[in-house]
Amino acid sequence: QVDLVDSGGGLVQAGDSLTLSCTASGRTFYMYDAGWFRQAPGREREFVASINWRSRIDYVDSVKGRFTISRDNGKSTVSLQMNNLQPEDTAVYYCNAATEGYKLGSPQSYWGQGTQVTVSS
């Protein structure tokens, strides 16, 4: 099992940038896939970005070219650099991690507590 702590959210204006950070416990973070999901009020949880244990990266189409996911296995962290934020990005963002054989976002995955991102126009 791994514990995840999310941080870095805040209130910004459209066009601004934020960096979200997720810090994992334990010595085996390098074995995990990791990523970020978000949920806006009244909407379903949405996949945002992922970086697997071999550093292969995927993004949802709406954030391509604006968001960058990265990981540092030595520090047991995964980050999400968010540029040119828009009001449509407003949501609670959750870090997620899963071991080999399980999908990110599945019931077998682990979640951070979430961090609020609010973008005003």
GROMACS elastic network, one bead per residue, 0.5 to 0.9 nm:
[ bonds ]
;  ai    aj funct       b0    kb
    1    25     6  0.88479   500
    1    26     6  0.83324   500
    1   110     6  0.78446   500
    2    24     6  0.64640   500
    2    25     6  0.56477   500
    2    26     6  0.64063   500
    2    28     6  0.86274   500
    2    29     6  0.79612   500
    2    97     6  0.81843   500
    2   110     6  0.69123   500
    3    23     6  0.81700   500
    3    24     6  0.56025   500
    3    25     6  0.52872   500
    3    26     6  0.79305   500
    3   110     6  0.73957   500
    3   111     6  0.77878   500
    3   112     6  0.73252   500
    4    22     6  0.63573   500
    4    23     6  0.56531   500
    4    25     6  0.67296   500
    4    95     6  0.71375   500
    4    96     6  0.77372   500
    4    97     6  0.82872   500
    4   110     6  0.74716   500
    4   111     6  0.63388   500
    4   113     6  0.75120   500
    5    21     6  0.81319   500
    5    22     6  0.54279   500
    5    23     6  0.52748   500
    5    24     6  0.66622   500
    5    25     6  0.87692   500
    5    95     6  0.78310   500
    5   111     6  0.84990   500
    5   112     6  0.51681   500
    5   113     6  0.64154   500
    5   114     6  0.79629   500
    6     9     6  0.86401   500
    6    20     6  0.72502   500
    6    21     6  0.57868   500
    6    23     6  0.67356   500
    6    93     6  0.83461   500
    6    94     6  0.70039   500
    6    95     6  0.64247   500
    6   112     6  0.56715   500
    6   113     6  0.63108   500
    6   114     6  0.57825   500
    6   115     6  0.61006   500
    7    19     6  0.87456   500
    7    20     6  0.58215   500
    7    21     6  0.53177   500
    7    22     6  0.64785   500
    7    23     6  0.85788   500
    7   114     6  0.76901   500
    7   115     6  0.58708   500
    7   116     6  0.88559   500
    8    18     6  0.71339   500
    8    19     6  0.59566   500
    8    21     6  0.60414   500
    8    22     6  0.88396   500
    8   115     6  0.69669   500
    8   116     6  0.84753   500
    8   117     6  0.85218   500
    9    18     6  0.71070   500
    9    19     6  0.75934   500
    9    20     6  0.63023   500
    9    21     6  0.89332   500
    9    92     6  0.84944   500
    9    93     6  0.81020   500
    9   114     6  0.89300   500
    9   115     6  0.52583   500
    9   116     6  0.51425   500
    9   118     6  0.79359   500
   10    18     6  0.78762   500
   10   115     6  0.80273   500
   10   116     6  0.62068   500
   10   117     6  0.51147   500
   10   118     6  0.62190   500
   10   119     6  0.84366   500
   11   116     6  0.82564   500
   11   117     6  0.62098   500
   11   119     6  0.59772   500
   11   120     6  0.75672   500
   12    15     6  0.84230   500
   12    16     6  0.62252   500
   12    17     6  0.76955   500
   12    18     6  0.81572   500
   12    85     6  0.81540   500
   12   117     6  0.79803   500
   12   118     6  0.63450   500
   12   119     6  0.50364   500
   12   120     6  0.63102   500
   13    16     6  0.57023   500
   13    17     6  0.87178   500
   13    85     6  0.76098   500
   13    86     6  0.78355   500
   13    87     6  0.82280   500
   13   118     6  0.83046   500
   13   119     6  0.52703   500
   13   121     6  0.59728   500
   14    17     6  0.86591   500
   14    84     6  0.67468   500
   14    85     6  0.53888   500
   14    87     6  0.64734   500
   14   119     6  0.58374   500
   14   120     6  0.57879   500
   14   121     6  0.52577   500
   15    83     6  0.71223   500
   15    85     6  0.50551   500
   15    86     6  0.64583   500
   15   119     6  0.87970   500
   15   121     6  0.88321   500
   16    82     6  0.84817   500
   16    83     6  0.63815   500
   16    84     6  0.53900   500
   16    85     6  0.56081   500
   16    86     6  0.82930   500
   16   119     6  0.84381   500
   17    81     6  0.75546   500
   17    82     6  0.54500   500
   17    84     6  0.59827   500
   17    85     6  0.61079   500
   18    80     6  0.82761   500
   18    81     6  0.62243   500
   18    82     6  0.52545   500
   18    83     6  0.67528   500
   18    85     6  0.80558   500
   18   117     6  0.86428   500
   19    79     6  0.68444   500
   19    80     6  0.55631   500
   19    82     6  0.58805   500
   19    83     6  0.85478   500
   20    78     6  0.84585   500
   20    79     6  0.55094   500
   20    80     6  0.50280   500
   20    81     6  0.64909   500
   20    82     6  0.78768   500
   20    93     6  0.85248   500
   20   115     6  0.82228   500
   21    77     6  0.69100   500
   21    78     6  0.60144   500
   21    80     6  0.65664   500
   21    81     6  0.87931   500
   21    95     6  0.84033   500
   22    76     6  0.83873   500
   22    77     6  0.54312   500
   22    78     6  0.52223   500
   22    79     6  0.61730   500
   22    80     6  0.87109   500
   22    94     6  0.88015   500
   22    95     6  0.62342   500
   22    96     6  0.88254   500
   22   112     6  0.75884   500
   23    75     6  0.79226   500
   23    76     6  0.59657   500
   23    78     6  0.67941   500
   23    79     6  0.88196   500
   23   112     6  0.89275   500
   24    27     6  0.89961   500
   24    29     6  0.68588   500
   24    75     6  0.85400   500
   24    76     6  0.53788   500
   24    77     6  0.60895   500
   24    78     6  0.83483   500
   25    28     6  0.84752   500
   25    29     6  0.75938   500
   25    76     6  0.71719   500
   26    29     6  0.66949   500
   26    76     6  0.81477   500
   27    30     6  0.79617   500
   27    76     6  0.80551   500
   28    31     6  0.56379   500
   28    32     6  0.74425   500
   28    73     6  0.87708   500
   28    76     6  0.85204   500
   29    32     6  0.54223   500
   29    33     6  0.84520   500
   29    53     6  0.85447   500
   29    73     6  0.64352   500
   29    74     6  0.88371   500
   29    76     6  0.58186   500
   29    77     6  0.83157   500
   29    97     6  0.87930   500
   30    33     6  0.81532   500
   30    53     6  0.60591   500
   30    54     6  0.86349   500
   30    72     6  0.86088   500
   30    73     6  0.53460   500
   30    74     6  0.82612   500
   30    76     6  0.74867   500
   31    52     6  0.87104   500
   31    53     6  0.56096   500
   31    54     6  0.87007   500
   31    98     6  0.87409   500
   31    99     6  0.65120   500
   31   100     6  0.73668   500
   32    52     6  0.68581   500
   32    53     6  0.54007   500
   32    97     6  0.61194   500
   32    98     6  0.53904   500
   32   100     6  0.67474   500
   33    50     6  0.75007   500
   33    51     6  0.61762   500
   33    54     6  0.83046   500
   33    55     6  0.84772   500
   33    96     6  0.83549   500
   33    97     6  0.55234   500
   33    98     6  0.52767   500
   33    99     6  0.62509   500
   33   100     6  0.74303   500
   33   102     6  0.89746   500
   33   103     6  0.83345   500
   33   104     6  0.71644   500
   34    49     6  0.87017   500
   34    50     6  0.57219   500
   34    51     6  0.54903   500
   34    52     6  0.58839   500
   34    53     6  0.76131   500
   34    71     6  0.84204   500
   34    78     6  0.71797   500
   34    95     6  0.74292   500
   34    96     6  0.56262   500
   34    98     6  0.65605   500
   34    99     6  0.89691   500
   34   104     6  0.71025   500
   35    47     6  0.82904   500
   35    48     6  0.75819   500
   35    49     6  0.54525   500
   35    51     6  0.59531   500
   35    52     6  0.79990   500
   35    69     6  0.78910   500
   35    78     6  0.76113   500
   35    79     6  0.87367   500
   35    80     6  0.87325   500
   35    94     6  0.84200   500
   35    95     6  0.58590   500
   35    96     6  0.52662   500
   35    97     6  0.64517   500
   35   104     6  0.72301   500
   35   105     6  0.88388   500
   36    46     6  0.89107   500
   36    47     6  0.66131   500
   36    48     6  0.55241   500
   36    49     6  0.53587   500
   36    50     6  0.63532   500
   36    69     6  0.86482   500
   36    79     6  0.88998   500
   36    80     6  0.77955   500
   36    93     6  0.67015   500
   36    94     6  0.55786   500
   36    96     6  0.59040   500
   36    97     6  0.87817   500
   37    45     6  0.66965   500
   37    46     6  0.54828   500
   37    48     6  0.50805   500
   37    49     6  0.71365   500
   37    50     6  0.89023   500
   37    92     6  0.83807   500
   37    93     6  0.57250   500
   37    94     6  0.51991   500
   37    95     6  0.65355   500
   37    96     6  0.73396   500
   37   105     6  0.80276   500
   38    44     6  0.86405   500
   38    45     6  0.56778   500
   38    46     6  0.53053   500
   38    47     6  0.66126   500
   38    48     6  0.67328   500
   38    89     6  0.86789   500
   38    90     6  0.87164   500
   38    91     6  0.57942   500
   38    92     6  0.54106   500
   38    94     6  0.59544   500
   38    95     6  0.88276   500
   38   114     6  0.86243   500
   39    42     6  0.83603   500
   39    43     6  0.63848   500
   39    44     6  0.61424   500
   39    46     6  0.61285   500
   39    90     6  0.85073   500
   39    91     6  0.51898   500
   39    92     6  0.53729   500
   39    93     6  0.66817   500
   39    94     6  0.83013   500
   40    43     6  0.54145   500
   40    44     6  0.73804   500
   40    45     6  0.75072   500
   40    46     6  0.87669   500
   40    88     6  0.89652   500
   40    89     6  0.84168   500
   40    90     6  0.65603   500
   40    92     6  0.64122   500
   40    93     6  0.89427   500
   41    44     6  0.83833   500
   41    91     6  0.73221   500
   41    92     6  0.87575   500
   43    46     6  0.84769   500
   46    60     6  0.87188   500
   47    50     6  0.83076   500
   47    59     6  0.79992   500
   47    60     6  0.66115   500
   47   105     6  0.81339   500
   48    58     6  0.83987   500
   48    59     6  0.57709   500
   48    60     6  0.52052   500
   48    61     6  0.86244   500
   48    62     6  0.85152   500
   48    63     6  0.73742   500
   48    93     6  0.89324   500
   49    57     6  0.73464   500
   49    58     6  0.55687   500
   49    60     6  0.63195   500
   49    63     6  0.84902   500
   49    67     6  0.83199   500
   49    68     6  0.81767   500
   49    69     6  0.66637   500
   49    80     6  0.82260   500
   50    55     6  0.88781   500
   50    56     6  0.79495   500
   50    57     6  0.55759   500
   50    58     6  0.53023   500
   50    59     6  0.66351   500
   50    69     6  0.69799   500
   50    70     6  0.87425   500
   50    96     6  0.88633   500
   50   104     6  0.82445   500
   51    54     6  0.77773   500
   51    55     6  0.51986   500
   51    56     6  0.53403   500
   51    58     6  0.66971   500
   51    69     6  0.69000   500
   51    70     6  0.69587   500
   51    71     6  0.74892   500
   51    78     6  0.85202   500
   52    56     6  0.53351   500
   52    57     6  0.67411   500
   52    58     6  0.89200   500
   53    56     6  0.74815   500
   53    99     6  0.88277   500
   53   100     6  0.86094   500
   55    70     6  0.80237   500
   55    71     6  0.77891   500
   57    69     6  0.75064   500
   57    70     6  0.85211   500
   58    69     6  0.87354   500
   59    62     6  0.81484   500
   59    63     6  0.67088   500
   59    64     6  0.61161   500
   59    67     6  0.82299   500
   59    68     6  0.86200   500
   59    69     6  0.86347   500
   60    63     6  0.59468   500
   60    64     6  0.66902   500
   61    64     6  0.53833   500
   61    65     6  0.89497   500
   62    65     6  0.87646   500
   62    66     6  0.86905   500
   63    66     6  0.54149   500
   63    67     6  0.56397   500
   63    68     6  0.87723   500
   63    82     6  0.85205   500
   63    89     6  0.88286   500
   64    67     6  0.62283   500
   64    68     6  0.82068   500
   65    68     6  0.78787   500
   65    83     6  0.86662   500
   66    81     6  0.82460   500
   66    82     6  0.61370   500
   66    83     6  0.50794   500
   66    84     6  0.63031   500
   66    85     6  0.78619   500
   67    80     6  0.66804   500
   67    81     6  0.54719   500
   67    83     6  0.59841   500
   67    84     6  0.86100   500
   67    85     6  0.89885   500
   68    79     6  0.81115   500
   68    80     6  0.56446   500
   68    81     6  0.50185   500
   68    82     6  0.66219   500
   68    83     6  0.84679   500
   69    78     6  0.72852   500
   69    79     6  0.56813   500
   69    81     6  0.63573   500
   69    82     6  0.87809   500
   70    77     6  0.85191   500
   70    78     6  0.57158   500
   70    79     6  0.53551   500
   70    80     6  0.66339   500
   70    81     6  0.82813   500
   71    75     6  0.86025   500
   71    76     6  0.76398   500
   71    77     6  0.56942   500
   71    79     6  0.61857   500
   71    80     6  0.89845   500
   72    75     6  0.54768   500
   72    76     6  0.58673   500
   72    77     6  0.53408   500
   72    78     6  0.63799   500
   72    79     6  0.85162   500
   73    77     6  0.64438   500
   73    78     6  0.82513   500
   74    77     6  0.80043   500
   75    78     6  0.88949   500
   78    95     6  0.82877   500
   82    85     6  0.65704   500
   85    88     6  0.82067   500
   85    89     6  0.64763   500
   85    90     6  0.86688   500
   85   119     6  0.67524   500
   86    89     6  0.54623   500
   86    90     6  0.75452   500
   86   119     6  0.60044   500
   86   120     6  0.76051   500
   86   121     6  0.74773   500
   87    90     6  0.55662   500
   87   118     6  0.73023   500
   87   120     6  0.57175   500
   87   121     6  0.62733   500
   88    91     6  0.82862   500
   88   119     6  0.77429   500
   89   117     6  0.75682   500
   89   118     6  0.75424   500
   89   119     6  0.68775   500
   90    93     6  0.89416   500
   90   116     6  0.78673   500
   90   117     6  0.54134   500
   90   119     6  0.55662   500
   90   120     6  0.85143   500
   91   115     6  0.85293   500
   91   116     6  0.61389   500
   91   117     6  0.55537   500
   91   118     6  0.66527   500
   91   119     6  0.89581   500
   92   114     6  0.59531   500
   92   115     6  0.54514   500
   92   117     6  0.60176   500
   92   118     6  0.84900   500
   93   112     6  0.89847   500
   93   113     6  0.88557   500
   93   114     6  0.53124   500
   93   115     6  0.53232   500
   93   116     6  0.62525   500
   93   117     6  0.70591   500
   94   111     6  0.66528   500
   94   112     6  0.56422   500
   94   113     6  0.65986   500
   94   115     6  0.66507   500
   95   110     6  0.82816   500
   95   111     6  0.57664   500
   95   112     6  0.50322   500
   95   113     6  0.78561   500
   95   114     6  0.69663   500
   95   115     6  0.89930   500
   96   104     6  0.65146   500
   96   105     6  0.66903   500
   96   109     6  0.67466   500
   96   110     6  0.55144   500
   96   112     6  0.63900   500
   97   103     6  0.86995   500
   97   104     6  0.61332   500
   97   105     6  0.79037   500
   97   109     6  0.56629   500
   97   110     6  0.52500   500
   97   111     6  0.67834   500
   97   112     6  0.88461   500
   98   101     6  0.81884   500
   98   102     6  0.59125   500
   98   103     6  0.63446   500
   98   104     6  0.55560   500
   98   105     6  0.80293   500
   98   106     6  0.82218   500
   98   108     6  0.71063   500
   98   110     6  0.64081   500
   99   102     6  0.59174   500
   99   103     6  0.80431   500
   99   104     6  0.86913   500
   99   108     6  0.86070   500
   99   109     6  0.75389   500
  100   103     6  0.81189   500
  102   105     6  0.88992   500
  102   106     6  0.70384   500
  102   107     6  0.88761   500
  102   108     6  0.65748   500
  102   109     6  0.70925   500
  103   106     6  0.55103   500
  103   107     6  0.87329   500
  103   108     6  0.78181   500
  103   109     6  0.71299   500
  104   107     6  0.87579   500
  104   108     6  0.83448   500
  104   109     6  0.59888   500
  104   110     6  0.83898   500
  105   108     6  0.79473   500
  105   109     6  0.59451   500
  105   110     6  0.79525   500
  105   111     6  0.82988   500
  106   109     6  0.53465   500
  106   110     6  0.85244   500
  107   110     6  0.80282   500
  111   114     6  0.81409   500
  112   115     6  0.87027   500
